Amino acid sequence: MSDDNNDIGGVAGQHAEPSLPRGPAGGAAKTPHACAAAFSSEWVRLWAESTTDYSIFAVAPDGTIVSWNRGGETIQGYRSEDILGQHVRVLYTADDQRAGIPELGLQRAREEGRYETEGWRVRKDGTLFWANVVLTALYSPQGELLGYGRVVRDISDKKSATDAALESDRRFRLLVQGVNDYAIFMLSPEGYVTNWNPGARRIKGYTDEQIIGSHFSCFYTPEDAAAGVPRRGLETAAREGRWEAEGWRVRRDGSRFWAHVVIDAIRDEGGALIGFAKITRDITERRQAAELLEQTRKALFQSQKMEALGKLTGGVAHDFNNVLQVLRGNLELLGARHDDGWSRARIGRAIEAVERGSKLASQLLAFGRRQALLPIVVNLGDVLRGMEDLLRRALGERVRVKIHESHVGGRLWNVLVDTHQLENVVLNLAINSRDAMPSGGVLTLGLSNAALDARAAATMQIGAGEYVKMTVTDTGSGMNAEVAERAFDPFFTTKPEGQGTGLGLSMAYGFVLQSGGHIELASTPGVGTTITIYLPRSTQPPTVRPPAHDEAGSEDELRGVETVLVVEDDRRVQLTVVDMLSQLGYAVLTANDATEALTVLRSGAKVDLLFSDVVMPGPLLSPEMARQALLMRPSLKVLFASGHTRDTMGLDAQLQHGADLLQKPYSRMQLARKVRGMFDGSTGAQREAAPAALNILVVEDEAAARDALCELLGLLGHAYEAAGNGEEALQVLQRQPFDVLLTDLTLPGMSGIDLARAAVGMGAARRVVFASGMEAPPHGASLPFEWTALRKPYSFDQLKEALAAQA
């Protein structure tokens, strides 16, 4: 309220007529000045009394209300007859009255001449309103206090708006201060930090005292700061209103993080720049995830390319092996008839050529992951030490060979691998390294245990878990990025023409992947190359290798009179095998496919050995034919022959139950020894006894995982039933008992632990296997029954081991 209003309030508050000069007769002297003053006083009184927006009234020196206007009635609810003569304190709240606020206001006005305040006031009906009050002390010309003029205005709406703004500001500040995932702070127009939120403290590592007043360029890397990135950010935000970017930023401890940054220009109502709002988010994990996705995409593309090439080369190699088998078989038959020196020399050279072709086909099959592997449990340290003399002879005196084992706690872990193929891989890699070091150098073979987490395993496209890591490092010429990218491609080589097929690294690639592992190459021109191989860990003890067989044994000892049923779709191969077996004394029956073979067996014909190719046309696969044949004749011997993969054809289950495998192309003596071994009970390879078949209840709510697990159990020769949750499982358990309950820990409706307790309690499960992605059972759980844990994702071998413990 202006001072003019205060004066008006003071005049209106006086009921006594103004003192006017007197004439000689005692009447008032009506001078022009006196008349004007009287008119002005009356005008002000009338205006004050008729005003409704303000409560304007006079207060006596003791605080008694002596005048009242219409505004007072409107705002405060009192009529003149209700309020006149009452003390002004009646207009205050009880708390203000007890605190002496009314008297304090009169005192301040008396001392200072004018006093203005805001506060809660009370209407006649007891309701409150927020008032602006101006109190003016009125004095006579002689300085005597006449009273007080008081102007009261209801500003509740203004108060509400102000309170709402303050509350909004308070909440905004609480919001900013409560954010921990974002660094939110203000900058001056020059770029100095003016405030700091907890998110900024967490992300950047500075406290308020350490950073406020510092220039925000300290958050940038030295190279970005030198390049003027902070300055350009402020200039862009000032010019365009906003600047957004990503880049490396530096914490107080010097560590770096990848940040998403937004700078907004803040201007006042007049458009003047008053500073900047800066929001920073740590997106290091998101960037790493994007990089991992890109790496995975590239790895997937490479894998798809190699898979396509593998299918092509594997198919070619399989057909090529059949051709080689015909050649070798007929050459050996000729050798048996023509025993003169001239014939022996030429037949021998022809067989050598077949063997070279066989090696080439074997490398192609290895690359395509279609070679037949005979893995055993070994310690790679023992394998490499056994190869040390061979490597030194192959590499020559200029290359120094070092074998280094580095693992913490205990011995190097074992692996399940075909040692013959592994030795070929190591020898090929070593020879490649030798060729890259024409002036000599060092070849280091390193071994260590490695535990791969989910992220690392996803990049390698293998399952997370425990592996043995083998590195082959040379100090040779190295490769550039373009050559390194194509290093595993078949027939790609940097060697001069005639000095290599380009299949060495391709064979290593296929063998490692077929063994469940991962292989990668890192190379720097002028520094050297490192090949890194990861092979899955086996928890089984090393297999004792059988003694090598003497190839020079007597043919008479390998002859027989039993009957062999030869199942082969390639007519030339079939005729060759028939001749070879016939010359060894065996009776031979033939079938062109699996269906014909079963027909022969159903006819009642005498058959002692079923000798079948793995890959044949027709709806019935060789492993299934063998399974049905064994159901008809349990004592039947089964021998497979192939240059193709056995794993993808479901051959493992048959091999575990007594069947054997002969790799094409094979010699006449190899065939004779293998067949005789089948009848004599010695197949030339030490095999583990087939595990006892178990009756297993699988409980898994993920349909795809459940189906895959059931397929694996079938390959292992176990009987199984499946359920999707605990309730379904209990219904199955009520019908029949099981040897093993194999259950996930987390199931809808009922946990795997509760299900296991119920199953064991009702005597429907003899053993329990918990499969889970977490600790199984949770740490500290005490269970009144025997159990085994399988940590997801688990390998085929880990599943087999867990079930073997239940047998």
C-alpha positions in Angstrom: 0.0 0.0 0.0 1.3 3.5 -0.9 1.9 6.2 1.6 -1.1 8.2 0.1 -3.4 5.3 1.2 -1.8 5.4 4.6 -2.6 9.1 5.0 -6.1 8.5 3.8 -6.5 5.8 6.4 -5.3 8.2 9.1 -7.8 11.0 8.1 -10.7 8.6 7.8 -10.0 7.2 11.3 -11.0 10.6 13.0 -14.7 11.2 13.9 -14.1 14.7 15.4 -14.6 17.6 13.1 -11.3 19.2 12.0 -10.3 22.3 14.0 -10.9 25.5 11.9 -9.8 29.2 12.7 -12.5 31.2 14.6 -13.7 34.8 13.7 -14.4 37.6 16.2 -18.0 36.5 16.8 -16.9 33.1 17.6 -17.9 31.7 14.2 -15.6 30.1 11.9 -13.7 32.3 9.6 -14.7 30.9 6.1 -11.5 31.7 4.4 -10.9 30.1 1.0 -8.1 27.9 2.4 -10.3 26.8 5.3 -13.1 25.9 3.0 -10.8 23.9 0.8 -9.4 22.0 3.7 -12.9 21.2 5.1 -14.0 20.0 1.7 -10.9 17.8 1.3 -11.3 16.2 4.7 -15.0 15.4 4.0 -14.1 14.0 0.6 -11.5 11.7 2.0 -13.9 10.5 4.7 -16.6 9.7 2.2 -14.1 7.9 -0.1 -12.7 5.8 2.8 -16.2 4.9 4.1 -17.3 3.8 0.6 -14.2 1.7 -0.3 -14.9 -2.1 -0.2 -11.5 -3.5 -1.4 -9.7 -2.2 1.7 -10.6 -2.2 5.4 -9.8 1.4 6.4 -10.3 2.4 10.0 -8.9 4.5 12.8 -7.6 3.3 16.1 -7.3 5.3 19.3 -3.9 5.6 21.0 -4.9 2.8 23.4 -5.8 0.5 20.5 -9.6 0.9 20.5 -11.3 1.0 17.1 -13.0 4.3 16.6 -14.1 4.2 12.9 -15.1 1.5 10.4 -15.7 1.4 6.7 -17.6 -0.8 4.3 -14.4 -2.6 3.3 -14.0 -3.7 6.9 -17.5 -5.2 6.9 -16.7 -6.9 3.5 -13.3 -8.2 4.4 -13.5 -8.9 8.2 -17.3 -9.4 8.6 -17.9 -6.9 11.3 -20.5 -4.1 11.0 -19.7 -0.7 12.6 -22.0 -1.3 15.6 -20.2 -4.7 16.2 -16.7 -3.5 16.2 -16.5 0.2 17.3 -15.1 0.5 20.8 -13.4 -3.0 20.7 -9.7 -3.3 21.0 -7.9 -4.1 17.7 -6.6 -7.3 19.2 -10.0 -8.9 18.4 -8.9 -9.0 14.8 -5.8 -11.3 15.6 -5.5 -15.0 16.2 -5.3 -16.3 19.7 -1.6 -17.2 19.3 -0.8 -13.6 18.1 -2.8 -12.2 21.0 -0.8 -14.2 23.5 2.5 -13.2 21.9 1.5 -9.5 22.1 1.6 -8.9 18.3 -1.2 -6.3 18.3 0.5 -4.1 20.9 3.9 -4.6 19.2 2.4 -3.3 15.9 1.1 -0.1 17.6 4.5 0.3 19.3 6.4 0.0 16.0 4.1 2.5 14.2 4.4 4.9 17.1 8.2 4.7 17.0 8.8 4.6 13.3 5.7 6.5 12.1 4.7 3.7 9.8 4.6 -0.1 10.2 3.7 -2.7 7.5 3.3 -6.4 8.0 1.6 -9.6 6.7 0.0 -12.3 8.7 -3.1 -14.3 9.5 -6.1 -12.3 10.7 -9.5 -13.5 12.1 -12.9 -12.6 10.6 -16.0 -12.3 12.8 -17.1 -15.9 11.9 -13.7 -17.2 13.1 -12.3 -17.9 9.6 -8.7 -16.8 8.8 -7.4 -14.8 5.9 -3.9 -13.6 5.0 -3.8 -9.9 5.4 -1.5 -7.1 4.3 -1.6 -4.5 7.1 -0.3 -0.9 7.0 -0.4 1.0 10.3 0.3 4.8 10.4 0.7 6.9 13.5 -1.2 10.3 13.4 0.1 13.3 15.3 -1.2 16.8 16.0 0.8 19.8 14.9 2.0 20.0 18.5 3.3 16.4 18.2 0.6 14.8 20.3 -0.3 11.2 19.3 -3.9 11.4 18.1 -4.2 7.7 17.1 -3.5 5.4 14.2 -4.8 4.9 10.7 -5.0 1.3 9.6 -5.4 -0.2 6.2 -6.0 -3.9 5.8 -6.1 -5.8 2.5 -7.1 -9.5 2.0 -4.3 -11.0 -0.1 -5.1 -14.7 0.5 -5.1 -15.4 -3.2 -1.6 -13.9 -3.5 -0.5 -15.9 -0.5 -1.8 -19.1 -2.0 0.0 -18.4 -5.3 3.2 -17.6 -3.5 2.9 -20.7 -1.3 2.2 -22.8 -4.3 5.3 -21.4 -6.1 7.4 -21.9 -3.0 6.1 -25.5 -2.6 6.8 -26.2 -6.3 10.3 -24.8 -5.9 10.8 -26.9 -2.7 9.6 -30.0 -4.4 11.7 -29.4 -7.4 14.8 -28.9 -5.2 13.9 -32.1 -3.4 13.5 -33.9 -6.7 16.9 -32.7 -7.9 18.5 -33.5 -4.6 16.9 -36.9 -4.6 18.2 -38.0 -8.0 21.2 -40.3 -7.8 21.4 -41.7 -11.4 21.9 -38.3 -13.0 24.4 -35.5 -12.2 22.2 -32.3 -12.2 23.9 -29.0 -11.5 23.9 -25.4 -12.6 26.6 -23.4 -14.2 27.2 -19.6 -14.3 27.3 -18.0 -17.8 31.1 -18.4 -17.7 30.9 -22.1 -16.9 31.5 -22.2 -13.2 29.6 -24.7 -11.0 27.1 -23.0 -8.8 25.2 -25.9 -7.2 25.6 -29.7 -7.0 23.2 -32.6 -6.5 23.8 -36.1 -4.9 23.8 -37.7 -8.3 26.7 -35.5 -9.3 28.5 -36.4 -6.1 28.0 -40.1 -6.8 28.9 -40.1 -10.5 31.8 -37.5 -10.5 33.1 -38.1 -7.0 33.2 -34.4 -5.9 31.5 -33.0 -2.8 29.8 -29.6 -2.9 32.7 -27.9 -1.2 35.2 -29.4 -3.5 33.6 -28.4 -6.8 31.3 -25.4 -6.4 33.1 -22.4 -7.8 35.3 -24.6 -10.1 35.1 -24.5 -13.9 33.2 -27.4 -15.4 36.0 -28.1 -17.9 37.7 -30.2 -15.1 35.2 -33.0 -15.9 36.6 -33.3 -19.5 39.6 -35.4 -20.6 42.8 -33.3 -21.1 42.6 -33.9 -24.9 38.9 -32.7 -25.0 39.6 -29.7 -22.8 42.6 -28.8 -25.0 40.4 -29.1 -28.1 37.9 -26.6 -26.6 35.0 -29.1 -26.3 33.7 -27.4 -23.0 33.7 -24.0 -24.6 32.0 -25.1 -27.7 29.3 -26.8 -25.6 28.4 -23.6 -23.8 28.6 -21.5 -27.0 26.2 -23.9 -28.7 23.8 -24.0 -25.8 23.8 -20.2 -25.6 23.2 -19.8 -29.3 20.7 -22.7 -29.9 19.3 -23.2 -26.4 20.6 -26.7 -26.0 23.7 -28.8 -26.5 23.7 -32.6 -26.4 26.7 -35.0 -26.7 28.4 -38.2 -25.6 32.0 -38.7 -24.7 34.5 -39.7 -22.1 34.4 -37.7 -18.8 36.8 -37.8 -15.9 35.9 -38.4 -12.2 37.7 -36.9 -9.3 39.9 -40.0 -8.8 41.0 -39.8 -12.5 38.9 -42.8 -13.7 36.9 -42.3 -16.9 33.3 -43.0 -17.8 31.3 -42.7 -20.9 28.7 -39.9 -20.4 25.6 -38.6 -22.1 25.5 -34.8 -21.5 22.8 -32.2 -22.0 23.4 -28.5 -21.4 20.4 -26.1 -21.5 20.7 -22.3 -21.5 18.7 -20.6 -18.7 17.4 -17.1 -19.4 15.4 -14.6 -17.3 12.1 -13.0 -18.3 14.0 -10.4 -20.3 15.9 -13.0 -22.3 19.2 -12.3 -20.6 21.4 -15.4 -20.1 21.8 -16.2 -16.4 23.5 -19.6 -16.6 23.2 -23.2 -17.8 21.5 -26.3 -16.5 23.7 -29.4 -17.0 22.6 -33.0 -16.8 25.2 -35.8 -17.1 24.4 -39.6 -17.1 26.9 -42.4 -16.8 26.1 -44.7 -19.7 29.3 -46.8 -19.6 27.4 -50.0 -19.2 25.1 -49.2 -22.1 28.0 -48.4 -24.3 29.7 -51.6 -23.3 26.5 -53.5 -24.0 26.3 -51.9 -27.4 30.0 -52.8 -28.1 29.2 -56.4 -27.0 26.2 -56.5 -29.3 28.3 -55.4 -32.2 31.0 -57.9 -31.4 28.4 -60.6 -31.1 26.9 -59.5 -34.4 30.3 -59.8 -36.1 30.9 -63.1 -34.4 27.5 -64.4 -35.6 28.2 -63.3 -39.1 31.5 -65.0 -39.0 30.0 -68.1 -37.5 27.3 -68.2 -40.2 29.8 -67.9 -42.9 32.0 -70.6 -41.4 28.9 -72.8 -40.9 28.0 -72.5 -44.5 31.5 -73.3 -45.7 31.6 -76.2 -43.2 28.5 -77.7 -44.6 29.9 -77.4 -48.1 33.3 -78.8 -47.4 32.0 -81.5 -45.0 29.6 -82.8 -47.7 32.4 -82.8 -50.3 34.8 -84.6 -48.0 32.2 -87.3 -47.2 31.7 -88.1 -50.9 35.5 -87.9 -51.4 36.1 -90.4 -48.7 33.7 -92.9 -50.3 35.7 -92.5 -53.5 39.0 -93.0 -51.6 37.6 -96.1 -49.9 36.8 -97.7 -53.2 40.3 -96.9 -54.5 42.1 -98.2 -51.4 40.0 -101.3 -51.1 40.6 -102.3 -54.7 44.3 -101.4 -54.5 44.7 -103.7 -51.5 42.8 -106.5 -53.3 45.1 -106.1 -56.3 48.1 -106.2 -53.9 46.9 -109.5 -52.5 46.8 -111.1 -56.0 49.9 -109.5 -57.6 52.8 -110.0 -55.2 55.7 -109.1 -57.6 58.0 -106.2 -56.8 56.9 -104.1 -59.7 53.2 -104.3 -58.7 53.9 -103.8 -55.0 55.9 -100.6 -55.7 53.1 -99.1 -57.9 50.3 -100.2 -55.6 52.2 -98.8 -52.7 52.6 -95.4 -54.3 48.9 -95.4 -55.2 48.0 -96.1 -51.6 50.2 -93.3 -50.4 48.3 -90.9 -52.7 45.0 -92.3 -51.2 46.4 -91.6 -47.7 47.3 -88.0 -48.7 43.8 -87.6 -50.1 42.4 -89.1 -46.9 44.3 -86.5 -44.8 43.0 -83.7 -47.0 39.4 -85.0 -46.6 40.0 -85.3 -42.8 41.0 -81.7 -42.6 37.9 -80.6 -44.5 35.8 -82.7 -42.2 37.5 -81.2 -39.2 36.8 -77.7 -40.4 33.2 -78.6 -41.1 32.9 -80.1 -37.6 32.0 -83.4 -39.2 34.9 -85.6 -38.2 34.3 -88.6 -35.9 35.9 -87.8 -32.6 36.9 -90.3 -29.9 37.4 -88.1 -26.9 38.9 -89.1 -23.6 39.6 -87.3 -20.4 43.2 -85.9 -20.3 45.3 -83.3 -18.7 46.6 -80.9 -21.4 49.8 -80.4 -19.6 50.6 -84.1 -20.0 49.6 -83.9 -23.7 51.9 -81.0 -24.4 54.9 -82.4 -22.4 54.4 -85.6 -24.4 54.7 -83.6 -27.6 57.7 -81.6 -26.6 60.3 -83.7 -28.4 58.1 -84.0 -31.5 57.7 -80.2 -31.6 61.4 -79.6 -31.3 62.2 -81.9 -34.1 59.5 -80.4 -36.3 60.5 -76.8 -35.6 64.2 -77.1 -35.8 67.0 -75.5 -33.8 66.2 -71.9 -34.6 62.8 -72.0 -32.8 62.9 -72.3 -29.0 59.9 -74.1 -27.5 58.6 -73.1 -24.1 55.7 -74.7 -22.2 54.2 -72.7 -19.4 51.5 -73.6 -17.0 49.8 -70.8 -15.0 47.0 -71.7 -12.7 46.1 -70.8 -9.1 45.3 -73.5 -6.6 45.7 -77.2 -7.4 46.4 -78.8 -10.8 45.4 -77.8 -14.2 41.9 -78.9 -14.9 41.2 -81.9 -17.1 39.4 -81.8 -20.5 37.4 -84.3 -22.6 39.1 -84.2 -26.0 40.2 -86.4 -28.9 44.0 -86.3 -28.1 45.0 -87.5 -31.6 43.2 -84.6 -33.2 44.4 -82.2 -30.6 48.0 -83.2 -31.2 47.4 -82.6 -35.0 46.1 -79.1 -34.1 49.0 -78.2 -32.0 51.5 -79.5 -34.5 49.8 -77.5 -37.3 49.8 -74.3 -35.3 53.4 -74.9 -34.3 54.4 -75.4 -38.0 52.5 -72.2 -39.0 54.5 -70.3 -36.3 57.8 -71.8 -37.5 57.0 -70.6 -41.1 56.3 -67.1 -39.7 59.7 -67.1 -38.0 62.2 -67.8 -40.8 65.1 -66.3 -38.8 64.1 -68.1 -35.7 62.2 -67.1 -32.6 60.3 -68.4 -29.6 57.1 -70.5 -29.6 55.3 -70.4 -26.2 52.6 -72.9 -25.3 50.6 -71.6 -22.3 48.0 -73.4 -20.2 45.7 -72.1 -17.5 42.4 -72.6 -15.9 39.7 -70.1 -17.0 36.2 -69.4 -15.6 34.1 -67.5 -18.2 31.2 -65.4 -17.1 28.0 -64.9 -19.1 29.2 -61.8 -20.9 32.5 -63.3 -22.0 30.9 -66.6 -23.0 28.2 -64.8 -25.0 30.9 -63.0 -27.0 32.6 -66.4 -27.7 29.2 -68.0 -28.4 29.8 -70.8 -25.9 28.3 -71.6 -22.5 29.5 -69.8 -19.4 31.5 -72.1 -17.1 34.9 -73.5 -16.5 37.4 -74.0 -19.3 41.1 -74.8 -19.8 42.8 -72.1 -21.8 45.7 -72.9 -24.2 47.6 -70.3 -26.0 50.1 -70.7 -28.8 52.2 -67.6 -29.2 55.1 -66.9 -31.6 57.4 -64.0 -32.2 57.0 -64.1 -36.0 56.0 -61.6 -38.7 52.4 -61.4 -37.6 49.3 -60.6 -39.7 47.5 -57.4 -40.6 43.8 -57.1 -39.7 42.5 -58.1 -43.2 44.6 -61.3 -43.2 43.7 -62.1 -39.6 40.0 -61.9 -40.3 40.3 -64.5 -43.0 42.8 -66.8 -41.2 40.3 -69.5 -40.4 38.8 -69.6 -43.9 39.5 -72.9 -45.7 42.1 -72.8 -48.5 43.2 -69.3 -47.5 46.9 -69.0 -47.0 49.7 -66.4 -47.2 52.3 -69.0 -48.0 53.8 -69.4 -51.5 52.0 -71.7 -53.9 52.9 -75.3 -53.2 53.8 -74.7 -49.6 50.5 -75.3 -47.9 46.8 -76.1 -48.5 45.4 -73.4 -46.2 43.6 -76.0 -44.1 45.7 -76.0 -41.0 43.9 -73.2 -39.1 40.6 -74.2 -40.6 41.0 -77.7 -39.2 41.9 -76.3 -35.8 38.9 -74.0 -35.9 36.5 -76.9 -36.7 38.0 -79.3 -34.2 37.8 -76.8 -31.3 34.2 -75.9 -32.0 33.2 -79.5 -32.4 34.8 -80.2 -29.0 32.6 -77.6 -27.4 35.2 -74.9 -27.2 36.3 -71.6 -28.7 39.3 -70.5 -30.7 40.4 -66.9 -31.5 43.4 -65.3 -33.1 45.2 -62.0 -32.3 48.1 -60.8 -34.3 50.3 -57.7 -34.7 52.5 -57.2 -37.7 56.2 -57.3 -36.7 55.3 -58.6 -33.2 53.8 -62.0 -33.6 50.6 -64.0 -33.4 48.7 -65.7 -30.5 46.1 -68.4 -31.0 43.9 -68.9 -27.9 41.9 -72.1 -27.4 39.2 -72.7 -24.7 38.2 -76.3 -24.1 35.4 -77.2 -21.6 36.6 -78.6 -18.2 35.9 -82.2 -17.3 35.6 -83.2 -13.6 36.4 -86.9 -14.4 39.8 -88.3 -13.7 42.1 -88.8 -16.8 41.5 -91.9 -18.9 44.2 -94.5 -19.0 45.3 -94.8 -22.6 45.3 -98.4 -24.0 48.5 -99.7 -25.5 49.0 -99.0 -29.2 48.1 -101.9 -31.5 50.7 -103.5 -33.6 49.8 -102.9 -37.3 52.2 -105.6 -38.4 50.1 -108.4 -36.8 49.5 -111.7 -38.8 46.5 -111.7 -41.1 45.8 -115.3 -40.2 45.1 -114.2 -36.6 42.5 -111.7 -37.9 40.5 -114.1 -40.1 37.0 -115.3 -39.1 34.0 -117.4 -40.1 31.2 -115.2 -38.7 28.5 -113.6 -40.8 28.6 -109.9 -41.5 25.7 -107.8 -42.8 27.1 -104.9 -44.8 24.8 -101.9 -45.1 26.1 -99.4 -47.7 24.3 -97.3 -50.2 27.3 -96.6 -52.4 27.5 -99.7 -54.7 31.3 -99.4 -55.3 32.1 -99.1 -51.6 29.8 -102.1 -50.9 31.5 -104.3 -53.4 34.9 -103.4 -52.1 34.0 -104.2 -48.5 32.4 -107.5 -49.5 35.6 -108.5 -51.3 37.8 -107.5 -48.4 35.7 -109.4 -45.8 35.3 -112.4 -48.0 39.1 -112.7 -48.4 39.3 -112.6 -44.6 37.0 -115.7 -44.4 33.8 -114.0 -43.3 30.3 -114.8 -44.8 28.8 -111.6 -46.1 25.2 -110.4 -46.6 24.4 -107.0 -48.1 21.7 -104.3 -47.8 21.4 -101.0 -49.7 19.8 -99.0 -46.9 18.5 -99.3 -43.3 15.1 -100.6 -44.3 16.6 -103.5 -46.3 18.9 -104.3 -43.4 16.0 -104.7 -41.0 14.2 -106.9 -43.5 17.2 -109.2 -43.6 17.3 -109.4 -39.9 13.6 -110.1 -39.6 14.0 -112.9 -42.2 15.9 -115.0 -39.6 19.1 -115.0 -41.5 22.2 -115.7 -39.4 24.0 -112.3 -38.8 26.8 -111.9 -36.2 27.9 -108.3 -37.0 26.0 -105.4 -38.5 28.5 -103.2 -40.4 26.8 -100.0 -41.6 27.6 -96.7 -43.1 26.4 -93.8 -40.9 24.9 -91.6 -43.6 22.4 -93.3 -46.0 19.4 -92.2 -48.0 15.9 -93.0 -46.8 13.7 -92.1 -43.8 15.4 -94.5 -41.4 18.7 -93.3 -40.0 21.5 -95.7 -39.2 21.5 -95.2 -35.4 17.7 -95.9 -35.3 18.2 -99.0 -37.5 20.9 -100.2 -35.1 18.6 -99.6 -32.1 15.8 -101.6 -33.7 18.2 -104.4 -34.7 19.5 -104.7 -31.1 15.9 -105.0 -29.9 15.4 -108.0 -32.2 18.9 -109.5 -31.6 20.4 -108.2 -28.3 23.7 -110.2 -28.9 24.3 -108.6 -32.3 27.6 -106.7 -32.8 27.3 -103.2 -34.4 30.1 -101.4 -36.3 29.7 -98.1 -38.0 31.9 -96.7 -40.8 31.8 -93.1 -41.9 33.9 -90.1 -42.9 31.0 -87.9 -41.7 30.0 -86.6 -38.3 28.5 -88.9 -35.7 27.4 -86.2 -33.1 24.7 -84.6 -35.3 23.4 -88.0 -36.3 22.6 -89.2 -32.8 25.4 -91.9 -32.9 26.7 -91.2 -29.3 24.0 -93.3 -27.6 24.8 -96.3 -29.8 28.6 -96.0 -29.2 28.0 -95.8 -25.5 26.1 -99.1 -25.6 28.7 -101.2 -27.3 28.8 -100.1 -30.9 32.0 -99.0 -32.5 33.2 -96.7 -35.3 35.6 -97.2 -38.2 36.8 -94.0 -39.9 36.9 -93.9 -43.7 39.0 -94.4 -45.6 40.4 -97.5 -43.8 42.9 -100.1 -44.8 42.3 -103.8 -45.2 44.2 -104.5 -42.0 42.3 -101.8 -40.1 39.1 -103.4 -41.2 40.3 -106.9 -40.3 41.5 -105.8 -36.8 38.3 -103.8 -36.0 36.0 -106.6 -37.0 38.0 -109.3 -35.2 38.1 -107.0 -32.2 34.3 -106.7 -32.2 34.0 -110.5 -32.0 36.8 -111.0 -29.5 35.6 -108.3 -27.2 38.4 -105.8 -27.8 37.6 -102.9 -30.1 41.0 -101.3 -29.9 39.7 -98.4 -27.7 39.0 -98.3 -24.0 35.5 -97.3 -23.3 33.7 -96.5 -20.2 30.9 -98.9 -19.2 27.5 -97.6 -20.2 25.8 -96.0 -17.3 22.7 -97.7 -15.9 19.5 -96.4 -17.4 17.5 -94.2 -15.0 13.8 -93.3 -14.8 13.8 -89.5 -14.5 11.0 -86.9 -13.9 12.0 -83.6 -15.6 10.2 -80.5 -14.1 10.9 -77.3 -16.1 8.5 -74.5 -16.8 10.3 -73.3 -20.0 9.1 -75.5 -22.8 12.1 -75.1 -25.0 14.5 -75.9 -22.2 12.4 -78.8 -21.1 12.3 -80.3 -24.6 16.1 -79.9 -25.1 16.8 -81.5 -21.7 14.5 -84.5 -22.6 16.4 -85.0 -25.9 19.7 -85.1 -24.0 18.3 -87.6 -21.5 17.2 -89.8 -24.5 20.7 -89.6 -26.0 22.0 -90.8 -22.6 19.7 -93.8 -22.7 17.5 -92.8 -19.8 13.7 -93.0 -19.6 11.9 -89.8 -18.7 8.6 -88.0 -18.2 8.2 -84.2 -18.2 6.1 -81.7 -16.3 5.8 -77.9 -16.6 5.2 -77.1 -12.9 5.1 -78.5 -9.4 1.4 -79.4 -9.4 1.7 -81.4 -12.6 4.8 -83.1 -11.2 3.0 -84.2 -8.0 0.2 -85.8 -10.1 2.8 -87.8 -12.1 4.6 -88.8 -8.8 1.4 -90.1 -7.4 1.1 -92.5 -10.3 4.6 -93.9 -10.2 8.0 -93.5 -8.5 11.2 -92.2 -10.2 14.9 -92.8 -9.7 15.6 -89.1 -10.1 13.7 -85.9 -9.8 15.4 -83.3 -12.0 13.8 -80.0 -11.3 14.4 -76.3 -11.7 14.5 -74.3 -8.5 12.1 -71.6 -9.6 8.7 -72.9 -10.7 5.3 -71.3 -11.0 3.2 -71.9 -7.9 5.7 -74.2 -6.0 9.5 -74.0 -5.7 11.7 -76.8 -6.7 12.8 -77.3 -3.1 9.2 -77.7 -1.9 8.5 -80.1 -4.7 11.6 -82.2 -3.9 10.6 -82.3 -0.2 7.1 -83.6 -1.1 8.4 -86.1 -3.7 11.0 -87.6 -1.2 8.4 -87.5 1.6 6.0 -89.6 -0.4 8.7 -92.0 -1.4 8.3 -91.2 -5.1 11.9 -89.9 -5.8 15.1 -91.7 -4.8 17.5 -88.9 -5.7 17.1 -85.2 -6.6 19.0 -83.0 -9.0 18.4 -79.2 -8.8 19.0 -77.3 -12.0 19.1 -73.5 -11.6 20.9 -70.4 -12.8 21.5 -69.5 -9.1 23.1 -71.3 -6.2 21.2 -74.5 -5.7 19.8 -74.9 -3.1 20.3 -71.4 -1.6 23.2 -71.1 0.7 22.5 -72.4 4.2 19.5 -74.6 3.2 19.4 -77.9 5.0 17.6 -80.6 3.1 16.7 -84.1 4.5 17.6 -86.0 1.4 20.5 -86.5 -1.1 20.7 -84.0 -3.9 23.1 -82.8 -6.7 23.2 -79.3 -8.2 23.5 -78.4 -11.9 24.3 -74.8 -12.5 22.7 -73.4 -15.6 23.8 -73.2 -18.4 25.3 -76.7 -18.0 27.1 -78.9 -20.6 26.1 -82.3 -21.9 29.1 -83.8 -19.9 28.0 -82.0 -16.7 24.5 -83.4 -17.1 25.9 -86.9 -17.7 28.1 -86.6 -14.6 25.3 -85.4 -12.4 23.1 -88.3 -13.4 26.0 -90.8 -13.1 26.2 -89.7 -9.4 22.6 -90.8 -9.0 23.0 -94.2 -10.5 
